[in-house]
Amino acid sequence: MPRTCPECGDVIVGREDKKFCSDACRNAFNNKINKDSNNYMRNINNRLRKNYRILASLNTEGKTKTTKSKLVSKGFDFDYFTNLLHTKTGNTYYFVYEQGYMPLENDYYILVKKEVSQ
């Protein structure tokens, strides 16, 4: 029985374990599966990406200070972060992936980068 491509329905020619008729069909199929399922999710992911880019652009050395007004002027949205880190000293760091920040006094923020293993 001939195997058919799950993307376009054409007959698959070639290796026995081949699942798609071409790279284009394989890519199109996987892109449909992996796309953000709705606008709400896409909007949140876009905000997280923007926050990440802002933190990374301001924190090129791994640790620095900045002001709230500088973050806000670049479009940073404090409502969107990926995780929290509570330290033993009672401080709370907000992270967008490995880029983090913590509020200080007088509207200053410390920016940090968490070392992650690949």
PyMOL commands that set and color helices and strands:
alter all, ss='L'
color gray80, all
select helices_A, chain A and resi 23-34+39-58+68-73
alter helices_A, ss='H'
color red, helices_A
select strands_A, chain A and resi 63-67+83-86+92-96+99-103+108-113
alter strands_A, ss='S'
color yellow, strands_A
deselect
rebuild
show_as cartoon
